[in-house]
Amino acid sequence: MPQFFLNKRLIFLLVSIIILVALIGFSLRDRERLTWPEKFVKDTTGWVTSLVSSPTHYVAGFFENLEDLQITYNENKELKKRLDKLASLEAQVHLLDEENKELRDILDKKESLRDFDPIQASVVARNPDRWHEMIIINKGEINGIKENMPVITSKGLVGKVKSISQFTSTVQLLSTMDPKYRISAIVQADKEVYGLVEGYDEESELLLIKTIPYDAKIKKGQNVITSGLGGIFPEGLVIGKVVEVVPDQYGLNQTAYVKPGANFYDLENVMVINRKMVQPDLSEMVDDEEEEL
């Protein structure tokens, strides 16, 4: 008798496996319509999943919103601190400006190397063959543009006006490889260090500041600005920040690699600088073979 029940169970197991395999094969084949049991199971599963997932997503979204709210609160707090500092700095700048004007009136000094008037302009063309060297802007002689006027963006110095026509001007960028294109600069270290912007490294996209004294203490991150002593660029225009300082090949001077403040590859709006102080005759300052700005 027990043998009979054992065989019966074995037969039942085999039949169940056959039915299961048949159902799997039936469900896997391509069909346009599902059977009603499959529809029932699918609908039930979808309903249960939706029932469970909705509260889960709600809870997860609630905690994400709390986290975003906390981040926004911290950012708002930090921005308020910066606004407070900005208001303080604006007040200090205003006081210093008024004090500077008063001192200059006392000394009867009306002009400064820093004084200039900006002329707004837009870049209208760029030659792909000379992408690193020239841009064309939509202001020309009729707008008061003259040759050798400096050109800047809100981030820093871009270059100078190379040639002009009635309604447009061609600007020579700092990234040009012209060896005669030199700019008198100051590295704002603990003690101001003078040098010359001479050349551009296309591979690293850095400007080269040369003729820096070998004993000058220059560090990474220090600002580089125009000195105003070259005869064209006013004092204080941002050139960039020091990235690296290396000795020259003879060990007598140093060369600073400087990351430009302006992005020479993405220029749309610029300002042409009309320097107020009378410019000297450059022919009296440099040789015919060189140009120092």
C-alpha positions as CSV (number, residue, x, y, z in Angstrom):
1,M,0.0,0.0,0.0
2,P,2.7,2.5,0.8
3,Q,4.4,1.6,-2.5
4,F,1.2,2.5,-4.3
5,F,1.0,6.0,-2.7
6,L,4.7,6.6,-3.4
7,N,4.1,5.8,-7.1
8,K,1.1,8.0,-7.1
9,R,3.0,10.9,-5.7
10,L,5.8,10.4,-8.3
11,I,3.2,10.4,-11.1
12,F,1.6,13.6,-9.7
13,L,5.0,15.3,-9.6
14,L,5.9,14.4,-13.1
15,V,2.5,15.5,-14.4
16,S,2.9,18.8,-12.5
17,I,6.3,19.4,-14.1
18,I,5.0,18.6,-17.6
19,I,2.1,21.1,-17.0
20,L,4.5,23.7,-15.7
21,V,6.8,23.4,-18.7
22,A,3.8,23.5,-21.0
23,L,2.6,26.7,-19.4
24,I,6.0,28.3,-19.6
25,G,6.3,27.4,-23.3
26,F,2.8,28.7,-23.9
27,S,3.5,32.0,-22.2
28,L,6.8,32.5,-24.0
29,R,5.4,32.2,-27.5
30,D,4.4,35.2,-29.6
31,R,0.7,36.0,-29.2
32,E,-1.4,38.9,-30.0
33,R,-3.7,38.4,-27.0
34,L,-3.2,37.2,-23.4
35,T,-5.4,34.6,-21.8
36,W,-7.7,35.6,-19.0
37,P,-5.6,34.0,-16.3
38,E,-2.5,35.8,-17.6
39,K,-4.5,39.1,-17.7
40,F,-5.7,38.5,-14.1
41,V,-2.2,37.8,-12.8
42,K,-0.7,40.7,-14.7
43,D,-3.4,43.2,-13.5
44,T,-3.2,41.9,-9.9
45,T,0.6,42.2,-9.9
46,G,0.5,45.7,-11.4
47,W,-2.2,46.9,-8.9
48,V,-0.2,45.5,-5.9
49,T,3.1,47.1,-7.2
50,S,1.3,50.4,-7.7
51,L,-0.2,50.1,-4.2
52,V,3.2,49.5,-2.6
53,S,5.3,51.9,-4.8
54,S,3.1,55.0,-4.4
55,P,3.6,55.4,-0.6
56,T,7.3,54.4,-1.0
57,H,7.8,57.1,-3.6
58,Y,5.9,59.6,-1.5
59,V,8.1,58.9,1.5
60,A,11.3,59.0,-0.5
61,G,10.2,62.3,-2.2
62,F,9.4,63.8,1.2
63,F,12.9,63.1,2.6
64,E,14.5,64.3,-0.7
65,N,12.5,67.5,-0.3
66,L,13.7,67.9,3.2
67,E,17.3,67.4,2.1
68,D,16.8,70.0,-0.7
69,L,15.3,72.4,1.8
70,Q,18.3,72.0,4.1
71,I,20.7,72.5,1.2
72,T,18.8,75.6,0.1
73,Y,18.7,76.9,3.7
74,N,22.5,76.5,4.0
75,E,23.1,78.1,0.6
76,N,20.9,81.0,1.5
77,K,22.7,81.5,4.8
78,E,26.1,81.5,3.0
79,L,24.8,84.0,0.3
80,K,23.5,86.3,3.1
81,K,27.0,86.3,4.6
82,R,28.5,87.1,1.3
83,L,26.0,89.9,0.7
84,D,26.9,91.4,4.1
85,K,30.6,91.3,3.2
86,L,29.8,92.7,-0.3
87,A,27.9,95.7,1.3
88,S,30.9,96.2,3.6
89,L,33.3,96.1,0.7
90,E,31.2,98.5,-1.3
91,A,31.2,100.9,1.6
92,Q,35.0,100.6,2.0
93,V,35.6,101.1,-1.8
94,H,33.3,104.2,-1.8
95,L,35.2,105.7,1.2
96,L,38.6,104.9,-0.4
97,D,37.4,106.4,-3.7
98,E,36.3,109.6,-2.0
99,E,39.5,109.8,0.0
100,N,41.5,109.2,-3.2
101,K,39.7,112.0,-5.0
102,E,40.2,114.3,-2.1
103,L,43.9,113.6,-1.9
104,R,44.3,114.0,-5.7
105,D,42.5,117.4,-5.5
106,I,44.9,118.5,-2.7
107,L,47.8,117.5,-4.8
108,D,46.2,119.0,-7.9
109,K,46.7,115.6,-9.7
110,K,44.0,115.2,-12.3
111,E,45.3,112.2,-14.2
112,S,46.2,108.6,-13.3
113,L,47.6,105.6,-15.1
114,R,44.3,103.8,-14.2
115,D,41.9,106.2,-15.8
116,F,40.0,105.1,-18.9
117,D,36.6,105.2,-20.6
118,P,35.2,101.8,-21.9
119,I,33.5,101.5,-25.3
120,Q,31.2,98.5,-25.6
121,A,31.6,96.2,-28.7
122,S,30.6,92.8,-29.9
123,V,32.6,90.2,-31.8
124,V,31.2,89.8,-35.3
125,A,33.8,87.6,-37.0
126,R,36.7,85.3,-36.4
127,N,39.0,83.7,-39.0
128,P,39.3,79.9,-38.4
129,D,42.8,80.0,-39.8
130,R,43.9,82.6,-37.3
131,W,41.5,81.7,-34.4
132,H,44.2,82.2,-31.8
133,E,45.3,85.6,-33.1
134,M,42.5,87.8,-34.4
135,I,38.9,88.8,-33.9
136,I,36.8,91.5,-35.6
137,I,34.4,93.7,-33.5
138,N,31.5,95.9,-34.6
139,K,33.0,99.3,-33.6
140,G,35.4,101.3,-35.7
141,E,36.7,104.8,-36.4
142,I,33.3,106.3,-36.4
143,N,32.8,105.1,-32.8
144,G,36.1,106.6,-31.7
145,I,38.2,103.4,-31.9
146,K,41.9,103.9,-32.6
147,E,44.8,101.6,-33.2
148,N,46.5,100.1,-30.2
149,M,43.5,100.6,-27.9
150,P,43.3,97.8,-25.3
151,V,40.4,95.4,-25.4
152,I,39.0,93.6,-22.3
153,T,36.1,91.4,-21.1
154,S,34.7,91.3,-17.6
155,K,37.2,88.6,-16.8
156,G,40.4,90.3,-18.0
157,L,42.5,91.6,-20.8
158,V,42.0,90.2,-24.3
159,G,44.4,92.1,-26.5
160,K,44.6,95.4,-28.5
161,V,43.2,97.0,-31.6
162,K,45.5,96.1,-34.5
163,S,43.7,97.9,-37.4
164,I,40.5,99.9,-37.9
165,S,38.0,100.7,-40.6
166,Q,35.1,103.0,-40.6
167,F,32.7,100.6,-38.9
168,T,34.7,97.6,-37.6
169,S,38.1,96.9,-36.0
170,T,40.5,94.0,-35.9
171,V,41.7,93.0,-32.5
172,Q,45.0,91.1,-31.9
173,L,44.7,88.7,-29.0
174,L,47.2,88.0,-26.3
175,S,47.4,84.4,-27.6
176,T,49.1,85.6,-30.8
177,M,52.5,84.1,-31.5
178,D,53.8,87.5,-32.6
179,P,57.3,87.9,-30.9
180,K,57.0,91.7,-31.0
181,Y,53.8,91.7,-29.0
182,R,54.9,92.5,-25.4
183,I,53.0,93.9,-22.5
184,S,54.4,95.4,-19.3
185,A,52.9,93.5,-16.3
186,I,53.0,93.4,-12.5
187,V,52.8,90.2,-10.5
188,Q,51.0,91.2,-7.2
189,A,53.3,89.3,-4.8
190,D,54.3,90.5,-1.3
191,K,56.4,93.0,-3.2
192,E,55.3,94.0,-6.7
193,V,57.3,92.2,-9.4
194,Y,57.6,93.6,-12.9
195,G,57.8,91.5,-16.0
196,L,56.8,91.3,-19.7
197,V,54.1,89.2,-21.3
198,E,56.0,87.6,-24.1
199,G,54.4,84.7,-25.9
200,Y,51.7,82.1,-25.4
201,D,51.9,78.3,-24.9
202,E,49.2,76.8,-27.1
203,E,49.6,73.3,-25.6
204,S,49.0,74.5,-22.0
205,E,47.0,77.6,-23.0
206,L,49.1,79.7,-20.7
207,L,50.7,83.1,-21.1
208,L,54.4,83.6,-20.5
209,I,55.7,86.4,-18.2
210,K,59.4,86.8,-18.8
211,T,62.3,88.9,-17.5
212,I,61.3,88.3,-13.9
213,P,64.3,88.8,-11.5
214,Y,65.7,85.5,-10.4
215,D,65.4,86.4,-6.7
216,A,61.7,87.5,-6.9
217,K,59.4,85.5,-4.6
218,I,56.4,84.5,-6.7
219,K,53.7,81.9,-5.7
220,K,51.0,80.0,-7.5
221,G,47.7,81.9,-7.6
222,Q,49.1,85.4,-7.4
223,N,47.4,87.9,-9.7
224,V,49.0,89.5,-12.8
225,I,47.9,92.9,-14.0
226,T,49.1,95.5,-16.5
227,S,51.6,98.0,-15.1
228,G,50.5,101.0,-17.1
229,L,54.1,101.8,-17.9
230,G,54.2,100.4,-21.5
231,G,52.5,103.5,-22.9
232,I,49.2,101.9,-24.1
233,F,47.5,99.7,-21.5
234,P,46.3,101.5,-18.4
235,E,47.4,100.2,-15.0
236,G,45.4,97.5,-13.2
237,L,43.8,95.5,-16.1
238,V,43.6,91.9,-15.1
239,I,45.8,89.6,-17.1
240,G,45.5,86.3,-15.2
241,K,46.8,84.2,-12.3
242,V,50.2,82.6,-11.9
243,V,50.2,78.8,-12.4
244,E,53.9,78.0,-12.3
245,V,57.3,79.7,-12.1
246,V,60.4,78.3,-13.7
247,P,64.0,79.6,-14.2
248,D,65.0,80.6,-17.7
249,Q,67.6,78.6,-19.6
250,Y,70.5,80.8,-18.3
251,G,69.2,81.0,-14.7
252,L,69.4,84.7,-14.6
253,N,65.6,85.4,-14.7
254,Q,62.4,83.5,-14.1
255,T,59.4,82.8,-16.4
256,A,55.9,82.7,-15.0
257,Y,53.2,80.6,-16.7
258,V,49.9,82.5,-16.3
259,K,46.3,81.4,-16.8
260,P,44.5,84.2,-18.6
261,G,41.5,85.7,-16.9
262,A,39.6,86.0,-20.2
263,N,38.6,83.0,-22.3
264,F,40.2,83.6,-25.7
265,Y,38.2,80.8,-27.3
266,D,34.7,82.1,-26.3
267,L,34.5,85.8,-27.0
268,E,31.2,87.6,-27.7
269,N,31.1,90.9,-25.9
270,V,34.2,93.0,-25.2
271,M,35.1,96.6,-24.1
272,V,37.6,98.8,-25.9
273,I,39.6,100.9,-23.5
274,N,40.0,104.6,-24.3
275,R,42.9,105.6,-22.0
276,K,42.5,109.1,-20.6
277,M,46.2,109.9,-20.0
278,V,48.0,111.1,-23.0
279,Q,49.9,108.2,-24.6
280,P,53.6,108.7,-25.3
281,D,55.2,108.4,-28.7
282,L,56.1,104.7,-28.8
283,S,58.9,105.4,-31.3
284,E,60.7,107.3,-28.5
285,M,60.4,104.3,-26.1
286,V,61.3,101.2,-28.1
287,D,63.4,100.2,-31.1
288,D,61.8,99.8,-34.5
289,E,62.1,96.0,-34.3
290,E,60.2,95.7,-31.0
291,E,56.9,96.7,-29.5
292,E,56.3,96.9,-25.8
293,L,52.9,97.8,-24.5
